[in-house]
């Protein structure tokens, strides 16, 4: 075990009424950040700093507290994504809801879609009374990447950072084996997760592949296939009417109208 690092200067936690030293070097922790009282031949004063160098860095990893998403839910999303691909050759999004009483469910909001993005109505949710009585909370999103690789685009990354929850992308939805990535966002922070750590009912068939060319590095995400239990497989058969009803809420985008944000606000 290494010896503890010695504190070079005093550390003061600021509160009303604290009398700060007029001279000397010290760190000051306040509601707006950390400051260092610096002294030079020119003068002295408090300057903002990013941290206190001798302190240890904590593990900033984000852990999932919710149960894993059942394979039936992933199957519902994948079935819808394939229907939208067949009809519109477009991406599509579903919102992930969770209730301690009922578990997970998907909600398909009204949306306009294209091959490069989705704009959906964030205010299109189950009835407020139902959400209150049954404890439904919005806990994430699942969206498709048509016939190309699943990855977190810059749009996804920016939008997910402000949307606490699980965010899953399914690519190559036109194949039996689809690509898949997942992440968890929490308080403007975001961390990658292996899909197996947040989802059930999937089996990995290949790992990500990095390809190098003369000009750039490219690659493919991991591939998966559905591996449903008999109960989930039967449930997915029973869900077909529900999934078909979602199609009425998906419309192709008229180019020149609306934006391209994956997680746009109400349109």
C-alpha positions in Angstrom: 0.0 0.0 0.0 1.4 3.4 -1.0 1.8 6.1 1.7 -1.0 8.7 1.8 -0.3 11.9 0.0 0.4 14.9 2.3 -1.8 17.9 2.1 0.3 20.8 0.9 -2.1 23.6 1.8 -5.2 24.0 4.1 -8.6 23.2 2.6 -11.5 25.4 3.8 -15.2 24.7 3.3 -16.9 28.0 2.8 -20.0 29.0 4.7 -21.5 32.3 5.7 -19.5 33.9 8.5 -16.2 32.1 7.8 -13.3 34.5 8.0 -10.9 33.7 5.2 -7.1 34.2 5.7 -5.9 37.4 4.1 -2.5 35.8 3.3 -1.1 32.3 2.7 -2.0 29.7 0.2 -5.1 27.5 0.7 -8.0 25.8 -1.2 -11.6 27.1 -0.7 -14.5 24.8 -1.5 -17.7 26.6 -2.3 -21.1 26.1 -3.9 -19.8 27.3 -7.3 -16.6 25.3 -7.3 -13.1 25.0 -5.9 -10.7 28.0 -5.5 -7.0 28.4 -4.7 -5.7 31.4 -2.9 -2.7 32.3 -4.9 0.2 34.6 -3.8 2.8 36.1 -6.1 5.0 39.2 -6.0 2.3 40.9 -8.1 -0.5 40.3 -5.7 -2.8 37.6 -4.3 -6.4 36.4 -4.7 -8.7 33.5 -5.2 -8.5 31.7 -8.6 -10.8 28.9 -9.7 -9.2 25.5 -10.1 -10.5 22.1 -11.3 -9.5 20.1 -8.3 -7.2 19.5 -5.3 -4.1 17.6 -6.6 -3.3 15.4 -3.7 -6.8 14.0 -3.3 -7.7 10.6 -4.8 -10.0 10.3 -7.9 -13.2 8.3 -7.1 -14.7 5.8 -9.4 -17.3 7.7 -11.5 -18.9 4.7 -13.0 -22.7 4.6 -13.4 -24.5 1.4 -12.2 -27.9 0.2 -13.3 -30.4 -0.2 -10.5 -33.4 -1.4 -12.6 -33.9 -5.0 -13.5 -32.8 -6.2 -16.9 -35.1 -5.6 -19.8 -37.0 -8.8 -20.7 -36.4 -10.4 -24.1 -40.1 -10.0 -25.0 -39.6 -6.2 -24.8 -36.6 -6.3 -27.1 -38.6 -8.5 -29.4 -41.4 -6.0 -29.5 -39.0 -3.2 -30.5 -37.2 -5.3 -33.1 -40.5 -6.4 -34.7 -41.6 -2.7 -35.0 -38.3 -1.7 -36.3 -38.5 -4.3 -39.1 -42.0 -3.3 -40.0 -40.9 0.4 -40.3 -37.9 -0.6 -42.3 -40.0 -2.7 -44.7 -42.5 0.1 -45.2 -40.5 3.3 -45.0 -36.8 2.3 -45.0 -36.6 4.5 -41.9 -35.4 4.6 -38.3 -38.0 4.6 -35.5 -38.1 5.1 -31.8 -39.9 3.6 -28.8 -39.9 4.9 -25.2 -39.1 2.5 -22.4 -41.4 2.7 -19.3 -41.0 0.9 -16.0 -43.4 0.3 -13.1 -42.5 -1.6 -9.9 -45.9 -3.1 -10.0 -45.9 -4.2 -13.7 -42.3 -4.2 -14.9 -41.4 -2.9 -18.3 -43.5 -1.8 -21.3 -42.9 0.1 -24.5 -44.7 3.1 -25.7 -44.6 4.3 -29.3 -45.0 8.1 -29.5 -46.2 10.0 -32.6 -43.2 10.5 -34.8 -41.9 11.4 -38.2 -39.1 9.2 -39.5 -36.5 9.1 -42.2 -33.5 6.9 -43.0 -31.2 9.3 -41.0 -33.3 10.3 -37.9 -36.5 10.5 -35.9 -38.5 13.4 -34.5 -41.0 12.3 -32.0 -43.5 14.0 -29.6 -42.1 13.8 -26.1 -45.4 14.7 -24.6 -47.1 11.7 -26.2 -47.2 9.3 -23.2 -49.8 7.1 -21.5 -52.6 8.9 -19.7 -51.4 10.9 -16.7 -53.9 9.1 -14.4 -52.7 5.7 -15.5 -49.0 6.7 -15.0 -49.8 8.0 -11.5 -52.0 5.0 -10.4 -49.8 2.3 -11.9 -46.4 3.9 -11.2 -45.2 4.1 -14.8 -42.0 6.1 -15.3 -40.0 6.9 -18.4 -36.7 5.1 -18.0 -35.1 5.2 -21.5 -35.4 4.8 -25.2 -34.8 2.2 -27.9 -34.3 3.3 -31.5 -33.2 1.7 -34.8 -30.5 2.3 -37.3 -32.1 0.7 -40.3 -29.8 -1.5 -42.3 -26.5 -0.1 -40.9 -24.5 -0.5 -37.8 -25.7 0.3 -34.3 -23.7 3.1 -32.7 -24.2 6.2 -30.6 -24.2 9.1 -33.0 -23.3 12.6 -31.9 -27.0 13.4 -31.9 -27.7 10.4 -29.7 -24.9 11.2 -27.3 -26.0 14.8 -26.8 -29.7 14.0 -26.4 -29.1 11.0 -24.1 -26.9 13.0 -21.7 -30.0 15.0 -20.7 -32.4 12.0 -20.6 -31.6 9.9 -17.5 -32.1 6.2 -18.3 -31.1 3.3 -20.5 -30.6 4.0 -24.2 -30.4 1.2 -26.8 -29.7 1.2 -30.5 -30.5 -1.7 -32.8 -28.9 -1.8 -36.2 -29.1 -4.1 -39.2 -32.7 -4.8 -38.4 -33.1 -6.3 -41.9 -31.0 -9.3 -40.8 -31.7 -12.2 -38.4 -28.6 -11.2 -36.5 -28.8 -7.5 -35.6 -26.1 -5.1 -34.3 -26.7 -3.6 -30.9 -25.2 -1.0 -28.5 -26.5 0.3 -25.1 -25.6 3.1 -22.7 -26.9 4.5 -19.4 -27.2 8.3 -18.9 -27.4 9.9 -15.5 -27.3 13.6 -14.5 -25.5 14.7 -17.8 -23.1 11.8 -17.6 -23.1 8.8 -19.9 -21.5 5.4 -19.8 -21.4 2.5 -22.3 -22.8 -0.8 -21.2 -22.6 -4.2 -22.7 -26.2 -5.1 -23.9 -26.1 -8.3 -21.9 -25.8 -6.2 -18.7 -29.2 -4.5 -19.2 -31.1 -6.9 -21.5 -32.3 -10.5 -21.3 -33.3 -12.7 -24.3 -30.3 -11.9 -26.5 -27.2 -13.9 -27.4 -24.0 -12.4 -28.7 -22.9 -13.9 -32.0 -19.9 -11.7 -32.7 -17.8 -9.0 -31.0 -17.0 -5.6 -32.4 -14.5 -5.5 -35.2 -12.2 -2.6 -35.9 -11.1 -2.0 -39.4 -8.1 0.1 -40.4 -7.7 1.7 -43.8 -5.2 4.2 -45.2 -7.3 7.1 -44.2 -9.4 6.2 -41.2 -10.4 3.6 -38.6 -13.9 2.1 -39.0 -15.6 -0.9 -37.5 -18.7 -2.8 -36.8 -20.6 -3.2 -33.5 -21.3 -6.5 -31.8 -24.0 -8.7 -33.3 -26.8 -10.5 -31.5 -29.8 -12.7 -32.0 -33.0 -13.1 -30.1 -33.0 -16.0 -27.7 -36.5 -15.9 -26.1 -37.9 -18.2 -23.5 -41.0 -20.1 -24.6 -43.1 -17.8 -22.4 -41.6 -14.6 -24.0 -41.9 -16.1 -27.5 -45.6 -16.9 -27.0 -46.1 -13.4 -25.5 -44.5 -11.8 -28.6 -46.9 -13.7 -30.8 -49.8 -12.2 -28.7 -48.2 -8.7 -29.1 -48.5 -8.6 -32.9 -51.8 -6.6 -32.8 -50.3 -4.1 -30.4 -47.2 -3.6 -32.5 -49.3 -3.2 -35.7 -51.3 -0.5 -33.9 -48.0 1.5 -33.3 -47.5 1.7 -37.1 -50.4 4.3 -37.3 -48.3 6.7 -35.2 -45.3 6.5 -37.5 -45.2 8.8 -40.6 -42.4 9.3 -43.2 -40.8 12.7 -43.0 -41.6 15.3 -45.6 -38.2 16.7 -46.5 -37.9 20.4 -45.7 -40.2 20.0 -42.8 -39.0 19.5 -39.2 -35.6 18.7 -37.8 -33.5 15.6 -37.7 -32.9 15.1 -34.0 -33.3 11.6 -32.7 -34.8 12.9 -29.5 -36.5 16.1 -30.7 -39.1 17.8 -28.7 -42.8 17.9 -29.6 -43.6 18.6 -33.2 
